[in-house]
Amino acid sequence: MADIADFANDLVQERLDQALAARAANKPAPVAYSFLFCEECDTPIPLARRLASPGCTQCVTCQSLDEARKARYVR
């Protein structure tokens, strides 16, 4: 049988959940900056790739090679 303390605890928990949800909604999204040049081969990374994949650090060729290398080690 629920008493007044249980109702109070439920109310406090609900308010805490609402406050945490509001706080999380107000946080700014992290900004990912792309490199202008590939970290592997130092060739320029095209603008289209930087816009399509924010936070990229490698050109398409080096990224493909890196993913293929990692895929081999997963097996």
C-alpha positions in Angstrom: 0.0 0.0 0.0 1.5 3.3 -1.1 1.7 6.1 1.4 2.4 9.8 1.1 6.2 9.3 1.2 6.0 7.0 -1.9 4.0 9.6 -3.8 6.5 12.3 -2.8 9.5 10.1 -4.0 7.7 9.4 -7.3 7.1 13.2 -7.8 10.7 14.1 -7.0 12.0 11.4 -9.4 9.7 12.7 -12.1 10.9 16.2 -11.7 14.6 15.1 -11.7 14.0 13.2 -14.9 12.4 16.2 -16.5 15.2 18.5 -15.4 17.9 16.1 -16.7 16.1 15.7 -20.0 15.8 19.5 -20.4 19.5 19.9 -19.6 20.5 17.3 -22.1 18.3 18.9 -24.8 20.1 22.3 -24.2 23.6 20.9 -24.7 25.2 22.0 -28.0 26.0 19.2 -30.4 29.8 18.5 -30.6 31.3 20.0 -33.8 33.6 17.7 -35.8 36.2 19.5 -37.9 37.6 17.8 -41.0 41.2 17.9 -41.9 42.2 19.9 -45.1 44.9 17.4 -45.9 45.0 13.6 -45.5 46.9 12.6 -42.4 48.4 9.6 -44.2 49.5 10.9 -47.7 49.2 14.7 -47.2 47.0 15.2 -50.3 44.2 17.7 -50.1 40.8 16.3 -49.0 38.1 17.6 -51.4 35.4 19.9 -50.0 32.7 17.5 -51.0 34.2 14.8 -48.8 34.7 17.1 -45.9 31.0 18.2 -46.1 29.7 14.7 -46.6 31.7 13.2 -43.8 32.4 15.8 -41.0 35.4 14.9 -39.0 37.2 13.0 -41.7 41.0 12.8 -41.4 41.9 10.8 -44.5 41.3 11.0 -48.2 39.0 8.4 -49.8 41.9 6.2 -51.0 43.6 6.1 -47.6 40.3 5.6 -45.8 39.5 2.6 -48.1 42.9 1.1 -47.5 42.6 1.6 -43.7 39.2 0.0 -43.6 40.4 -3.0 -45.7 43.4 -3.4 -43.4 41.1 -3.4 -40.3 38.7 -5.8 -41.9 41.5 -8.3 -42.4 42.4 -8.2 -38.7 38.7 -8.7 -37.6 38.4 -12.2 -39.2 
